[in-house]
Amino acid sequence: MTLNKHKLDGIPQIAAKTLPSQEFDGLLGDAGYTKIGSASAKGNRIKIWWSHSTFRRIEAIYSPDGAIAITAYHVDL
């Protein structure tokens, strides 16, 4: 529950610790990010990777049901 701990390229700083996935996905989509893959994550959570033509790739972790975005951060390629 650390969504507010990381600055993500292309979007305003998120003040909330978590966000509904529709809201979070909308922020990334509006900034030009696209989903490029997903996998299981620790604690039965969901990991989704987001790509952008100029910004760094993002790895986001969601609740087990995918309804809540818990954290997101940039990852090196």
URVEN-V528298 format. One record per residue. N is the residue number from 1. RES is the residue in one small letter. PHI is phi in whole degrees, 0 to 359 (none if undefined). BURIAL is I if it has 24 or more other C-alpha atoms within 12 Angstrom, else O. Layout:
n:N res:RES phi:PHI burial:BURIAL
n:N res:RES phi:PHI burial:BURIAL
This chain:
n:1 res:m phi:none burial:O
n:2 res:t phi:229 burial:O
n:3 res:l phi:303 burial:I
n:4 res:n phi:280 burial:O
n:5 res:k phi:274 burial:O
n:6 res:h phi:240 burial:I
n:7 res:k phi:266 burial:O
n:8 res:l phi:255 burial:I
n:9 res:d phi:303 burial:I
n:10 res:g phi:88 burial:O
n:11 res:i phi:230 burial:O
n:12 res:p phi:297 burial:O
n:13 res:q phi:305 burial:O
n:14 res:i phi:276 burial:I
n:15 res:a phi:270 burial:O
n:16 res:a phi:275 burial:O
n:17 res:k phi:288 burial:O
n:18 res:t phi:219 burial:I
n:19 res:l phi:219 burial:I
n:20 res:p phi:302 burial:O
n:21 res:s phi:301 burial:I
n:22 res:q phi:299 burial:O
n:23 res:e phi:292 burial:O
n:24 res:f phi:297 burial:I
n:25 res:d phi:300 burial:I
n:26 res:g phi:296 burial:O
n:27 res:l phi:300 burial:I
n:28 res:l phi:292 burial:I
n:29 res:g phi:298 burial:O
n:30 res:d phi:296 burial:O
n:31 res:a phi:275 burial:O
n:32 res:g phi:97 burial:O
n:33 res:y phi:280 burial:I
n:34 res:t phi:230 burial:I
n:35 res:k phi:289 burial:O
n:36 res:i phi:239 burial:O
n:37 res:g phi:173 burial:O
n:38 res:s phi:208 burial:O
n:39 res:a phi:199 burial:O
n:40 res:s phi:289 burial:O
n:41 res:a phi:234 burial:O
n:42 res:k phi:305 burial:O
n:43 res:g phi:74 burial:O
n:44 res:n phi:66 burial:O
n:45 res:r phi:274 burial:O
n:46 res:i phi:244 burial:I
n:47 res:k phi:251 burial:I
n:48 res:i phi:231 burial:I
n:49 res:w phi:260 burial:I
n:50 res:w phi:239 burial:I
n:51 res:s phi:240 burial:I
n:52 res:h phi:217 burial:O
n:53 res:s phi:292 burial:O
n:54 res:t phi:234 burial:O
n:55 res:f phi:275 burial:O
n:56 res:r phi:293 burial:O
n:57 res:r phi:295 burial:I
n:58 res:i phi:245 burial:I
n:59 res:e phi:248 burial:I
n:60 res:a phi:241 burial:I
n:61 res:i phi:247 burial:I
n:62 res:y phi:242 burial:I
n:63 res:s phi:298 burial:I
n:64 res:p phi:306 burial:O
n:65 res:d phi:269 burial:O
n:66 res:g phi:77 burial:I
n:67 res:a phi:278 burial:O
n:68 res:i phi:233 burial:I
n:69 res:a phi:275 burial:I
n:70 res:i phi:264 burial:I
n:71 res:t phi:205 burial:I
n:72 res:a phi:204 burial:I
n:73 res:y phi:202 burial:I
n:74 res:h phi:278 burial:I
n:75 res:v phi:235 burial:O
n:76 res:d phi:282 burial:O
n:77 res:l phi:285 burial:O
